[in-house]
Each structure stands twice: as structure tokens, then as C-alpha cells.
Amino acid sequence: MYKIVFKKTAGKDLERLPNSISERITLKIYALQKEPRPQGVKKLAGSENLYRIRIGDYRVIYSIFENVLIIEIIRIGHRKDVYK
């Protein structure tokens, strides 16, 4: 089972969202512990280990570190802002 680690910016991103959306996103993030590459995940171009999952209009950008079983959540945000 993977351990979930939030970067400081990702934690702040999650806190700024409305409660209903942040609950949905939190459930999806902790589901990554069992399946780090769920159906619908996309590997981001130009990076070795960056992935994104889609939750409605929101995106979660994360890295997977296989050797230590850690998933680092890097960014959480609306699809128009998260890639900037």
C-alpha cells in the first residue's frame, strides 16, 4: 500500500476548495493508495513520473515513487489553472 504525501502548496489548494468538492477529491486521492494508476489516469508529457487524475472540472497532479511506495500530491485545482 502506498503512502500519500501532500506538498505544502497542494494542501493549501485543497483547503481553498468548497467542502463538497474537497471531499470528492480527498476520496479519490486516498483511493490512489491501493491503485496508483486508476482507470483514466494520464501521464503528463515532459516529465518522467508526473500523472494526473480528473475529478469533474478539477485535476490532481501527482508523482509516484515506486521504490519507497510514496505518492506525492503536487497540485490540486480547476482544469483552467492547474497546469500553469
VENRAPE-V78313 format. One line per field, one symbol per residue. phi: phi as a letter, one per 30 degrees, with the letter a starting at -180 (. if undefined). psi: psi as a letter, one per 40 degrees, with the letter a starting at -180 (. if undefined). burial: b if it has 9 or more other ideal C-beta (glycine too) atoms within 8 Angstrom, else e. A space follows every 50 residues. Layout:
phi = ???
psi = ???
burial = ???
This chain:
phi = .dccbcdeddddedddddedddddddddddddedbdbddjdbdddibdbc bbccbidcbbcbcccddchbccdcbbadedcddd
psi = hihhhhiddddddddeiidddddddddddededdgegiheihhhieidfh iiihgbeiihhiihgddefhhhhdihiidddde.
burial = ebebebbeebbebbeebeeebbebbbebbebbbeebebeebeebeeeeeb bbbbbeebbbbbbbbeeeebbbbbbbbebeebee
